[in-house]
């Protein structure tokens, strides 16, 4: 009876170790854009794409938080190639989040913005909360 118990315990232990080994570590990257600069937005998008290339898109969660004057770069009439790149990166799994508070201060509404972006109530609070959850934070 004891042998069966130990054998069962070993099998279960090996099964759980295999499950942990098969689980990939998911990296989480948070990028800030707070300037009204197409170049800064492009740097953030390029950095996000580079990280996806390094780790593999399924292994990294990326969010670009745009607040303050930076929300101006996400207006629906942004110069090319910004709208095309934002659209493509959304489909590649990169989330672009605009600060609702900054938009209200700039008198912007969602109808003024690119359709592919999402919104957070406060960009600064979003960054703080994600950092507390262990996200890696950069500001290009």
PyMOL commands that set and color helices and strands:
alter all, ss='L'
color gray80, all
select helices_A, chain A and resi 2-22+38-55+57-59+68-74+82-91+100-105+110-112+123-132
alter helices_A, ss='H'
color red, helices_A
select strands_A, chain A and resi 27-33+60-66+94-99+118-120+136-138
alter strands_A, ss='S'
color yellow, strands_A
deselect
rebuild
show_as cartoon
